[in-house]
């Protein structure tokens, strides 16, 4: 069986085709039906980093335009929008079948001194007191249709522990506040650009689910179509994603078949390392199962 962390690292190791043109693997991420949104964001960020020297990314803003096809590679075209004295800006377009599937702008900033404040990390149960998501999935495998079981139990590169796990198939209505601990389920070099790409990948997990919670919905229930529509992320402080991080999420609004979600990511020591915002599709459909 393939090491899922090596597979994820391979997804982020893009092939340079030309000076500002890169190719990434489409298959091997979180889904076999379409490319996981976090994967396209992470690969787009890796492509942008391939054109920037000695400046960490501080923010990215992306729009998902079309579903990605996991059967073929993704081409990433980088536009060097600006190389300034303090800030560098890149625009990245992800292409499959001759059409855009994502476009993203990313900004990079030299390290500077300045004033500092942050909101404190909210209270949360310790990650070692929680059951891993892989165990919870194994307990309900009998409820999963046979053709989906292998994918449902597949080892994953991101280890996740939910603070308050819900019934995956028939959840009760709950607060939109949503907490998970997550980390890379293996080792990685102490490399800030790589950690940024890994966290960008993982930041698309569980976020949209915050908007589903007040309505007693999950993807597994089968009566809602979900998809990430856009994704914004701000990096605040260096971090090591092989350590546990708390993903504190909420959803201030849903309506018009869309849900708006926010996230704050803290290290175990309480440092706010990143912030996230996303709008997602949550369209009523006939049950699939």
C-alpha positions as CSV (number, residue, x, y, z in Angstrom):
1,X,0.0,0.0,0.0
2,X,1.3,3.5,-0.9
3,X,2.4,5.8,1.9
4,X,-0.2,8.6,1.8
5,X,2.3,11.2,3.0
6,X,4.6,10.3,0.2
7,X,1.7,10.5,-2.2
8,X,0.8,14.0,-0.9
9,X,4.4,15.1,-1.1
10,X,4.5,13.9,-4.7
11,X,1.4,15.9,-5.5
12,X,3.2,19.0,-4.4
13,X,6.4,18.2,-6.3
14,X,5.5,19.9,-9.6
15,X,7.2,19.4,-12.9
16,X,8.6,22.6,-14.4
17,X,7.7,22.7,-18.1
18,X,8.9,26.2,-18.9
19,X,10.1,29.2,-16.8
20,X,6.6,29.9,-15.5
21,X,4.7,26.8,-16.5
22,X,4.3,23.8,-14.3
23,X,2.5,20.4,-14.4
24,X,1.0,18.7,-11.3
25,X,-0.5,15.2,-10.9
26,X,-4.2,15.1,-10.8
27,X,-4.8,11.7,-9.1
28,X,-3.9,10.6,-5.6
29,X,-5.7,13.2,-3.4
30,X,-8.8,13.0,-1.3
31,X,-11.3,12.0,-3.9
32,X,-11.4,9.8,-7.0
33,X,-14.5,11.5,-8.5
34,X,-13.0,15.0,-8.8
35,X,-9.8,16.7,-7.7
36,X,-10.0,17.8,-4.1
37,X,-10.1,21.6,-4.0
38,X,-7.4,21.8,-1.4
39,X,-5.1,19.9,-3.8
40,X,-5.5,22.4,-6.6
41,X,-4.9,25.3,-4.1
42,X,-1.8,23.7,-2.7
43,X,-0.4,22.9,-6.2
44,X,-1.1,26.4,-7.4
45,X,0.7,27.8,-4.3
46,X,3.6,25.5,-5.0
47,X,3.7,26.8,-8.6
48,X,3.7,30.4,-7.4
49,X,6.5,29.5,-4.9
50,X,8.5,28.2,-7.9
51,X,8.8,31.7,-9.2
52,X,9.6,33.5,-5.9
53,X,12.8,33.6,-3.9
54,X,13.2,34.3,-0.1
55,X,9.8,35.6,0.5
56,X,7.0,33.7,2.3
57,X,3.4,33.8,1.2
58,X,1.2,35.9,3.4
59,X,-2.1,35.5,1.6
60,X,-3.9,33.8,-1.3
61,X,-7.3,34.2,-2.9
62,X,-8.7,31.6,-5.2
63,X,-11.8,30.8,-7.2
64,X,-12.8,27.3,-8.2
65,X,-14.2,27.5,-11.7
66,X,-14.7,23.9,-12.9
67,X,-14.4,20.5,-11.2
68,X,-10.9,19.0,-11.7
69,X,-10.5,15.7,-13.5
70,X,-8.3,13.3,-11.5
71,X,-7.5,11.2,-14.6
72,X,-5.2,13.8,-16.2
73,X,-2.5,16.2,-15.0
74,X,-3.1,19.9,-14.2
75,X,-1.2,22.6,-15.9
76,X,-0.3,25.7,-13.8
77,X,0.5,29.0,-15.6
78,X,2.1,31.6,-13.4
79,X,1.9,35.3,-14.2
80,X,4.7,37.4,-12.5
81,X,2.3,40.3,-11.8
82,X,4.7,42.3,-9.6
83,X,8.2,42.1,-8.0
84,X,8.3,45.0,-5.6
85,X,10.7,46.1,-2.9
86,X,8.6,44.5,-0.1
87,X,5.9,42.5,-1.8
88,X,5.7,40.1,-4.7
89,X,2.4,39.2,-6.4
90,X,1.7,36.2,-8.5
91,X,-1.4,35.1,-10.5
92,X,-1.8,31.4,-11.1
93,X,-4.2,29.8,-13.5
94,X,-4.9,26.0,-13.3
95,X,-5.9,24.4,-16.7
96,X,-7.3,21.1,-17.7
97,X,-8.9,20.1,-21.1
98,X,-7.9,23.6,-22.3
99,X,-10.1,25.4,-19.7
100,X,-9.5,27.1,-16.4
101,X,-10.4,25.0,-13.3
102,X,-9.0,27.5,-10.8
103,X,-7.4,30.9,-10.7
104,X,-5.6,32.3,-7.7
105,X,-3.7,35.4,-6.7
106,X,-1.0,35.0,-4.0
107,X,1.1,37.7,-2.3
108,X,4.5,37.3,-0.8
109,X,6.2,39.6,1.8
110,X,9.6,40.1,3.1
111,X,10.0,39.4,6.9
112,X,9.5,42.7,8.8
113,X,9.2,43.8,12.4
114,X,5.9,45.4,13.5
115,X,3.2,45.5,16.2
116,X,1.6,42.2,17.2
117,X,-1.7,41.1,18.7
118,X,-3.9,38.0,18.2
119,X,-7.1,36.6,19.6
120,X,-6.4,33.8,22.1
121,X,-6.8,30.2,21.1
122,X,-10.3,29.0,22.2
123,X,-10.7,26.1,24.7
124,X,-10.6,22.7,23.1
125,X,-10.1,19.1,24.2
126,X,-6.5,17.9,23.8
127,X,-6.0,15.9,20.6
128,X,-4.7,12.9,22.4
129,X,-8.0,12.7,24.3
130,X,-10.0,12.3,21.0
131,X,-10.5,9.4,18.7
132,X,-9.0,9.7,15.2
133,X,-11.4,10.1,12.3
134,X,-10.1,6.8,10.8
135,X,-11.4,4.9,13.8
136,X,-14.8,6.5,13.6
137,X,-15.0,5.7,9.9
138,X,-14.2,2.0,10.6
139,X,-17.1,1.8,13.1
140,X,-19.7,2.8,10.5
141,X,-18.3,0.9,7.4
142,X,-21.4,-1.3,7.3
143,X,-23.5,1.8,6.4
144,X,-21.4,2.6,3.4
145,X,-22.3,1.1,0.0
146,X,-19.9,-1.7,-1.0
147,X,-18.5,0.2,-4.0
148,X,-17.4,3.1,-1.7
149,X,-15.9,1.2,1.2
150,X,-12.3,0.9,0.0
151,X,-12.1,4.7,-0.6
152,X,-13.9,5.4,2.7
153,X,-11.3,3.5,4.7
154,X,-8.3,4.5,2.7
155,X,-5.3,5.8,4.8
156,X,-5.0,9.5,4.5
157,X,-2.0,11.9,4.7
158,X,-3.8,14.3,7.0
159,X,-4.6,13.0,10.5
160,X,-7.8,14.4,11.9
161,X,-9.5,14.3,15.3
162,X,-12.9,16.0,15.7
163,X,-13.7,17.7,19.0
164,X,-17.4,16.7,18.8
165,X,-17.9,14.0,16.1
166,X,-21.4,13.8,14.7
167,X,-23.3,10.9,13.2
168,X,-22.0,10.9,9.6
169,X,-25.3,9.6,8.1
170,X,-28.0,11.1,10.2
171,X,-26.7,14.0,12.3
172,X,-28.7,16.2,14.6
173,X,-28.8,19.9,14.1
174,X,-25.8,21.5,15.9
175,X,-24.0,24.8,16.4
176,X,-22.1,26.1,13.4
177,X,-19.0,26.2,15.6
178,X,-16.7,23.4,14.5
179,X,-13.4,22.3,16.0
180,X,-10.9,19.7,14.7
181,X,-7.3,19.0,15.4
182,X,-5.2,18.1,12.3
183,X,-1.6,17.4,11.3
184,X,0.5,15.7,8.6
185,X,0.5,11.9,9.4
186,X,4.2,11.6,8.9
187,X,7.5,13.5,8.5
188,X,8.3,16.5,6.3
189,X,11.3,18.8,5.9
190,X,11.4,21.9,8.0
191,X,10.6,24.0,5.0
192,X,8.2,27.0,5.3
193,X,6.9,26.9,1.6
194,X,6.2,23.2,1.9
195,X,4.4,23.7,5.2
196,X,2.3,26.5,3.6
197,X,1.3,24.2,0.8
198,X,0.5,21.3,3.2
199,X,-1.7,23.6,5.3
200,X,-3.4,25.1,2.3
201,X,-4.3,21.5,1.2
202,X,-5.7,20.6,4.7
203,X,-7.5,23.9,5.1
204,X,-10.2,22.8,2.7
205,X,-11.2,19.9,5.0
206,X,-14.2,20.2,7.3
207,X,-14.6,24.0,6.6
208,X,-17.7,23.7,4.4
209,X,-19.2,21.3,6.9
210,X,-19.5,24.2,9.4
211,X,-22.4,25.6,7.3
212,X,-24.1,22.1,7.1
213,X,-24.1,21.6,10.9
214,X,-27.1,23.9,11.8
215,X,-29.2,22.1,9.2
216,X,-28.4,18.5,10.3
217,X,-26.6,17.8,7.0
218,X,-23.6,15.9,5.9
219,X,-22.3,14.9,2.5
220,X,-22.9,11.2,3.5
221,X,-26.6,11.9,4.2
222,X,-26.9,12.2,0.5
223,X,-29.4,15.1,0.2
224,X,-27.0,17.9,-0.3
225,X,-24.6,18.8,-3.2
226,X,-21.5,20.5,-1.8
227,X,-18.5,22.1,-3.5
228,X,-16.0,24.8,-2.6
229,X,-16.6,27.9,-4.6
230,X,-13.7,30.1,-3.5
231,X,-11.0,30.0,-0.8
232,X,-8.9,32.7,0.9
233,X,-6.1,32.2,3.3
234,X,-3.7,34.3,5.3
235,X,-0.5,33.0,6.9
236,X,0.5,34.8,10.1
237,X,3.4,32.9,11.7
238,X,5.8,30.1,10.9
239,X,4.7,26.6,11.9
240,X,5.5,22.9,11.6
241,X,2.5,20.9,10.3
242,X,3.8,17.6,11.6
243,X,2.6,18.9,15.0
244,X,-1.1,19.1,16.0
245,X,-2.9,22.3,15.1
246,X,-6.4,23.4,16.1
247,X,-8.8,24.4,13.3
248,X,-11.5,26.5,14.9
249,X,-14.3,27.1,12.4
250,X,-17.7,28.7,12.2
251,X,-20.4,29.7,9.6
252,X,-22.0,33.1,10.1
253,X,-24.4,32.7,7.2
254,X,-26.0,30.3,4.7
255,X,-28.6,31.1,2.0
256,X,-29.2,31.0,-1.7
257,X,-27.7,27.4,-1.8
258,X,-24.4,28.7,-0.5
259,X,-22.7,28.7,2.9
260,X,-20.1,31.1,4.2
261,X,-17.4,29.7,6.5
262,X,-14.4,31.0,8.5
263,X,-11.5,29.3,10.1
264,X,-8.6,30.1,12.5
265,X,-5.7,27.7,12.8
266,X,-3.6,27.6,16.0
267,X,-0.5,25.7,17.0
268,X,-0.7,23.7,20.2
269,X,1.2,26.5,22.0
270,X,-1.7,28.9,21.1
271,X,-0.1,30.9,18.2
272,X,-2.5,31.9,15.5
273,X,-0.7,30.7,12.4
274,X,-3.3,31.1,9.7
275,X,-6.8,32.4,8.9
276,X,-9.2,31.0,6.3
277,X,-12.5,32.1,4.6
278,X,-14.5,30.2,2.1
279,X,-18.0,30.1,0.5
280,X,-19.3,26.8,-0.6
281,X,-22.2,25.4,-2.5
282,X,-24.9,23.5,-0.4
283,X,-27.6,22.7,-2.9
284,X,-30.6,20.5,-2.0
285,X,-30.8,17.3,-4.1
286,X,-32.5,14.0,-4.0
287,X,-30.7,11.5,-1.7
288,X,-28.0,9.5,-3.4
289,X,-28.0,6.5,-1.1
